Amino acid sequence: MPKILCILNFMHAEFRHIGKNGNAHIMLTQDQIDFFHETGYLVVPDAVTAAELAAIKEDFAVWVDESRSYSQSYGEMINGKPRFDTETGHNADKPLLRRINAPHEISPAFFNVMSNSRMTDMVADLIGPDVKLHHSKINSKLPGAATAVKWHQDFPFTPHSNDSLVTALLMMDDVDEENGPLEVCPATHRGPLHSLWHDGTFTGAVANNVTEDARRNHVTCLGKAGSVCLMHTRLLHGSAPNTSANPRTLFICVYSAVDAIPLSPSPVPCEYQGHIVRGRDNGVVRTSAFALEMPALPKGASFFDQQSGQSTQ
């Protein structure tokens, strides 16, 4: 049986938030920081205020309602690809909006959470003090959505000169065992980088035997709305479809240390890539030793195309 993470173990974060000047105090305890570096993940409640959570939920609800007017993915990113990605079967009566690319570009509420929330300070505790944004997105599993996320590591999608990257997955809804929660395999961030290429195709997923091993040792990350899962870029993870009547929506922000330099184009290019959210740019590039195959960009709005076997370009 998989182990279930109880977020009550981490209720005592040191919330000492400062504003936009970048001089944030420590938000996490040393035990939490040590847990993250040992396991590759950390779930913390109350990563945003009630007002911040309400504001981003309100904007997302507007976008879901707006999506009813479209029969396929729509909108436009700076690379010309759709901003709003809909799942097969999406219609006006049953909207299945599964991805919004770079919501921080079109919503002040999402920009504020990305750049100036408790969540931002927590990331700085783990890879700071100098932190910048790589990209943001919303992954949503609305009731009845069939989308599953195959097991993978994030770093092979977004290789940098070093691996000081954190993916912050903010739970916009309560996440339970039935609505498609994130599953992680602890400590795999300290293991090998696994190929996402198979038979000459960039699949966006690790090999079946790697997936099977990860599932045998996985932990399910649950939490109340407003909780965040902070995840190391090399940690193996995936998630199952939403089998419940409740939504499961995540606001996902990928951050890096300022001295980590991207080695490939972003799969979610955005206007604020490289925006410094904490600290400053000290003009230093830091490298670490690793080897991996360069990723392929998705043909459509998101990596779901790649994981479903559609072509890349």
C-alpha positions in Angstrom: 0.0 0.0 0.0 1.3 3.5 -0.8 2.2 5.7 2.1 0.1 8.8 2.6 1.8 12.1 3.6 0.1 13.8 6.5 0.6 17.5 6.2 -0.1 17.9 9.9 3.6 16.9 10.4 4.5 20.3 8.9 2.1 22.7 10.5 4.7 24.8 12.2 6.3 26.8 9.4 7.9 30.1 10.6 5.7 32.5 8.7 7.6 35.8 8.9 6.7 37.4 5.6 8.1 40.7 4.2 6.9 42.5 1.2 8.3 43.1 -2.3 11.8 44.3 -1.3 13.1 40.8 -1.6 14.4 40.7 2.0 12.2 37.9 3.1 12.7 36.2 6.4 12.8 32.5 6.9 9.4 30.9 6.3 10.3 27.2 6.9 11.8 25.5 9.9 15.1 23.7 9.7 13.3 20.4 10.0 11.2 21.2 7.0 14.2 22.3 5.0 16.1 19.1 5.9 13.1 17.0 5.0 12.9 18.6 1.6 16.6 18.0 0.8 16.3 14.4 2.1 13.1 13.4 0.3 12.8 15.9 -2.6 9.4 17.2 -1.6 7.6 19.1 1.2 3.9 19.8 1.7 3.1 22.9 3.7 -0.3 24.4 4.6 -1.3 28.0 4.3 1.2 28.9 1.6 -1.1 31.8 0.6 -3.5 34.0 2.5 -7.3 33.4 2.3 -7.6 36.6 0.2 -4.9 35.5 -2.2 -6.5 32.1 -2.6 -10.0 33.6 -3.2 -8.6 36.0 -5.8 -7.0 33.3 -8.0 -10.0 30.9 -7.6 -12.3 33.7 -8.8 -10.1 34.3 -11.9 -9.9 30.6 -12.7 -13.7 30.2 -12.4 -14.1 33.0 -15.0 -11.8 31.2 -17.4 -13.6 27.9 -17.0 -16.9 29.6 -17.7 -15.3 31.4 -20.7 -14.0 28.0 -22.1 -17.6 26.9 -22.6 -17.7 29.1 -25.7 -14.8 27.2 -27.3 -14.8 23.7 -28.8 -11.0 23.3 -28.7 -7.8 24.9 -27.3 -7.8 28.7 -27.7 -6.0 32.0 -26.8 -2.4 32.8 -27.7 0.9 32.7 -26.0 4.0 34.7 -27.0 5.1 31.7 -29.1 1.7 31.6 -31.0 0.5 28.4 -29.3 -2.8 28.2 -27.3 -2.8 29.6 -23.8 -6.0 27.6 -22.8 -5.7 23.9 -23.3 -8.9 21.8 -23.3 -9.2 18.0 -22.9 -10.9 15.7 -25.4 -14.6 15.8 -24.7 -14.7 19.4 -23.7 -18.0 21.2 -24.4 -20.2 23.9 -23.1 -22.1 21.6 -20.7 -19.0 19.8 -19.5 -16.0 22.1 -19.6 -12.7 20.2 -19.4 -10.1 23.1 -19.2 -7.0 21.2 -18.2 -4.1 23.7 -18.7 -3.7 27.5 -18.6 -0.2 28.6 -19.7 1.4 31.5 -17.8 -1.7 32.8 -16.0 0.6 35.3 -14.2 0.7 37.2 -17.6 -3.1 37.8 -17.7 -4.0 38.0 -14.0 -2.6 40.4 -11.3 -3.9 37.9 -8.7 -1.8 35.1 -10.1 1.2 37.4 -10.6 1.0 38.4 -6.9 0.9 34.8 -5.7 3.8 33.9 -8.0 6.0 36.8 -7.0 5.1 37.9 -3.5 3.4 35.3 -1.3 4.5 33.0 1.5 5.0 30.4 -1.2 7.7 32.5 -2.8 9.5 32.9 0.5 9.4 29.2 1.1 11.1 28.6 -2.3 13.8 31.1 -1.3 14.4 29.1 1.9 15.2 26.1 -0.2 17.2 27.4 -3.2 17.7 31.1 -2.3 18.4 33.8 -1.4 18.5 34.7 -5.1 15.5 33.3 -7.0 13.9 33.8 -10.4 10.8 32.6 -12.2 11.1 30.1 -15.0 7.4 29.7 -15.9 4.0 29.2 -14.5 0.9 27.2 -15.5 -2.4 25.9 -14.1 -3.0 22.1 -14.3 -6.7 21.3 -13.6 -8.6 18.1 -13.3 -12.2 19.1 -13.3 -14.8 16.5 -12.3 -14.9 13.7 -14.9 -11.6 14.6 -16.4 -9.7 11.6 -17.7 -6.3 13.3 -17.7 -3.5 11.4 -16.0 0.1 12.6 -15.7 2.6 9.9 -16.5 5.7 9.5 -14.3 8.5 11.8 -15.2 11.1 14.3 -13.8 10.8 18.0 -14.5 14.5 18.6 -15.1 14.7 16.8 -18.5 11.9 19.2 -19.7 13.7 22.3 -18.4 17.5 21.6 -18.2 19.6 24.3 -16.6 23.3 24.7 -15.8 22.5 23.3 -12.3 19.6 21.6 -10.7 18.7 24.2 -8.1 15.1 24.4 -9.3 11.8 23.9 -7.3 8.4 23.3 -8.7 5.8 24.8 -6.4 2.4 23.2 -6.8 -0.2 25.3 -5.0 -3.4 23.5 -4.3 -6.4 25.7 -5.3 -8.8 23.0 -4.2 -8.8 20.5 -1.4 -6.8 17.5 -2.6 -7.8 14.0 -1.5 -7.1 10.5 -2.7 -9.9 10.5 -5.2 -9.5 13.7 -7.2 -6.1 12.9 -8.9 -3.5 13.9 -6.3 0.2 14.3 -7.0 2.2 11.1 -6.3 5.9 11.3 -5.7 8.7 8.8 -5.1 10.8 10.1 -2.2 14.6 10.6 -2.6 14.6 9.9 -6.4 16.0 13.5 -6.8 19.3 12.1 -5.6 19.2 9.3 -8.2 19.7 9.2 -12.0 18.2 11.4 -14.6 15.9 9.2 -16.6 15.3 9.5 -20.3 12.0 10.8 -21.7 13.0 9.6 -25.2 11.8 6.2 -26.3 12.3 4.7 -29.8 13.3 8.1 -31.2 10.2 9.9 -29.7 10.1 12.4 -26.9 7.3 10.9 -24.8 7.5 13.1 -21.8 7.5 10.0 -19.6 10.0 7.6 -18.1 10.3 4.0 -19.1 7.7 1.5 -17.8 10.1 -0.3 -15.5 11.1 3.1 -13.9 7.4 3.9 -13.4 6.7 0.5 -11.8 9.6 1.0 -9.3 8.4 4.5 -8.4 4.8 3.4 -7.9 5.9 0.7 -5.5 7.4 3.3 -3.2 5.2 6.3 -3.9 3.8 8.9 -1.4 0.5 10.6 -2.1 0.5 14.4 -1.4 -2.7 15.6 0.1 -3.8 18.9 1.5 -6.3 21.6 2.0 -6.8 24.4 -0.5 -4.0 26.9 0.0 -1.4 24.2 0.8 1.7 23.9 -1.5 3.8 20.9 -2.5 7.4 22.1 -3.0 9.1 19.6 -5.3 12.8 19.2 -6.4 13.1 19.3 -10.2 14.7 15.8 -10.4 12.0 14.1 -8.3 10.0 11.3 -10.0 6.3 12.1 -9.9 3.0 11.5 -11.6 -0.8 11.5 -10.9 -3.9 9.5 -11.7 -7.2 10.8 -13.2 -9.9 12.5 -11.2 -12.4 9.9 -10.3 -14.5 12.2 -7.9 -17.1 14.9 -8.3 -14.6 17.5 -6.9 -12.1 19.5 -8.9 -8.4 19.3 -8.4 -6.6 22.5 -9.7 -3.0 23.4 -9.1 -1.2 26.7 -9.8 2.3 25.5 -10.7 5.3 27.9 -10.5 8.7 26.7 -11.5 11.6 28.7 -9.9 15.3 28.5 -10.1 18.3 29.9 -8.3 19.4 33.0 -10.2 22.8 31.3 -11.0 21.0 28.5 -12.8 20.9 29.3 -16.5 18.4 27.6 -18.9 20.0 25.3 -21.5 16.9 24.9 -23.7 13.9 26.9 -24.8 11.1 26.9 -22.2 8.1 24.6 -23.0 6.0 27.4 -21.5 7.6 30.6 -22.7 6.4 33.7 -20.9 7.0 37.4 -20.7 8.4 37.2 -17.2 10.9 34.3 -17.6 13.9 35.3 -15.5 12.0 37.7 -13.4 13.8 37.9 -10.0 11.3 37.3 -7.2 13.8 37.3 -4.3 17.3 38.6 -4.0 19.3 39.9 -6.9 21.3 38.9 -10.0 24.9 38.7 -8.9 26.2 37.9 -12.4 27.4 34.4 -11.6 26.7 31.2 -13.5 27.0 27.9 -11.5 27.3 24.5 -13.2 26.9 21.0 -12.0 27.9 17.7 -13.6 25.1 15.8 -15.4 24.3 14.5 -18.9 20.8 14.3 -20.5 19.2 14.3 -23.9 17.8 17.7 -24.9 14.0 17.9 -24.7 11.6 18.4 -27.6 8.9 21.2 -27.5 5.3 20.2 -27.6 3.4 20.7 -30.8 0.3 22.0 -29.1 -0.6 23.8 -25.9 1.1 21.5 -23.4 3.1 18.4 -22.7 -0.1 16.4 -22.5 0.3 16.1 -26.3 3.6 14.4 -25.8 2.5 12.1 -23.1 -0.5 11.0 -25.2 1.7 10.1 -28.1 1.1 13.1 -30.4 4.0 14.5 -32.3 6.4 17.2 -31.3 8.0 20.0 -33.2 
